[in-house]
Amino acid sequence: MRLNVRGRDLGSFVEEARARVEKEAPVAPGMEIEWGGEFESKERAMHRLMVVVPIALLLTLLFLFKAFDSFALAVLTLLNVPFALMGGVWGLLASGMPLSVAAAVGFIALIGQASLNGVLVMSAVAERHRGGAPLDEAIVAGCRERLRPVLMTALLAALGLVPAALSHAIGSETQQPIAVVIVTGTLSACVLTLVVLPVMYQLWSRATVALSPPRRPGSPCGWPEVLDLRRPLADDGGLWSRLSTEPSR
């Protein structure tokens, strides 16, 4: 039996149809029902995405670690990804679209876009902080410096896909979910990267200082002083001086 689904998503329709068939038309022994066609292709694609998405996140984390030489900064930057995903989810809900394979591909594209925005902001803030600037001043100056690049990358991706997001022509059922996810996700990532990510960096920096060893006098970096065995000990004319000046017997 063949049919076309209109006015609702394919996944929920098949789930409802399966439940009604099992309830109202039970299958006789030795017989089975297979749901194929586009639904079968969608299920295979979703299973592949369940493998591709974790691999993409792991590779992104490795590249971020290579860029910052810090696992903590890499994780903080990767935490910017959910901000973009939230915007994509809101875009799908506002437009009444289901989560399809095309929308999932759009979410994968958002991982790279959100990571790029995070690298732009985090690198500027961390560089100024390591250079000796106060934490709050480094955050404000770094975000102000990266404001224009972040806005340019976000607007370039968003405005370029607006026609596809608003299109209702033939083939738009494939292009529209990707465009809606990328447009709304990029805009949300742009705003939240400049607001939430600096706050997370500030909290992480203060927690690092609070958990670090107490600073001792004469140790500018905050690390406990250690005894340098290569430096001679100060004696002030004590026992060592007398032993060294008395003739041996």
C-alpha positions, 0 to 999 in steps of 0.5 A, a space after each residue: 500500500 502506498 500513500 503520501 503524507 501531507 499536513 503533518 510530519 512523517 515520523 508521528 504519522 507512522 507511529 500513530 499508524 503502527 499503533 492503530 494497525 496493531 490494535 485494529 488489524 493484528 497480523 496473523 502468524 507467519 506474516 509481518 508488516 514493513 514500513 518502507 519508502 521515505 520513512 525507512 530512509 529517514 530512519 537510516 539517516 537518523 541512525 547515521 546522524 547518531 554516530 556522526 554528531 558525537 564524532 563531530 563534537 569530539 573532533 571540534 573539541 580536539 581542534 579547540 584544545 589545539 587552538 587554546 592549548 587548554 582543555 578548560 577553554 576548549 570546553 568553555 568554547 564548546 559550551 557555546 554550541 547549545 546556545 545555537 542549538 536552542 535557537 534552531 529549536 525555537 526556529 523549528 517550533 515557530 515555523 511549525 516544522 518537525 525535526 527532519 534529516 534536513 533540520 539535523 544537517 542544519 544543526 551539524 552546520 551550527 556546531 561549526 558556526 557556534 564554535 567559530 564565534 566562541 573562538 573569536 571571543 574567547 581568544 581575545 579575552 584570554 589573550 588580554 587576561 594573560 597579558 596582565 589586564 584585570 579580568 573584567 577589563 579583559 572581558 569587556 575589551 575582548 568582547 568589544 574587539 570581537 563584536 564586529 567579526 562575530 556580527 559579520 559571520 552571523 549576518 553572512 550566514 543568516 541573511 544568505 539563507 533568508 530566501 530559502 527559509 521563506 521559500 515555498 516553491 518546489 523542493 522547499 521541503 528539503 531546503 527550508 528546514 536547513 535554512 530555518 535552523 541555520 538562520 535562527 541558530 546563528 542569530 541566537 549564537 551571536 547574541 548569547 556568545 557575546 553575553 553568556 560566554 564571557 560570564 562563563 569565562 569570568 566564573 571559571 577564572 574566579 573559581 580557578 583563583 579560589 581553588 588555587 594554592 594561596 599566594 605566598 610573599 615573594 611569589 608573584 605567580 601565586 605558586 608556593 616557593 620552593 627551596 633552591 638548592 643551587 643557591 648558597 644558604 645565608 649564614 650570618 656568621 653562625 656555625 657554618 662560618 666558624 667551622 669554615 674558618 677554624 683550622 682542621 686538627 
